[in-house]
Amino acid sequence: CHLDDDAFESDLPSILATARAEGVGRFVNIGYDPESWERSIALSQRFPNIDYALGMHPNSAELWSETTANKLESL
């Protein structure tokens, strides 16, 4: 999922509670470019039931470099 999207910022705890009430116990937030990697990691630190997966979406391929690859590997 993309719970780091601005659309969820104001009521994310409520959204997570509603999902939990419906039987959703865990979430995987996708970090699809360097900026979203940091947001995904921050979410997982804030909410114990959110994990993350990091990578590079093809739409962001122009951001790929050796530096970016090293950063992703270190995260």
Beta strands, then each sheet from edge to edge (+ up, - down):
strand 1: 27-31
strand 2: 50-54
sheet 1: 1+ 2+
end
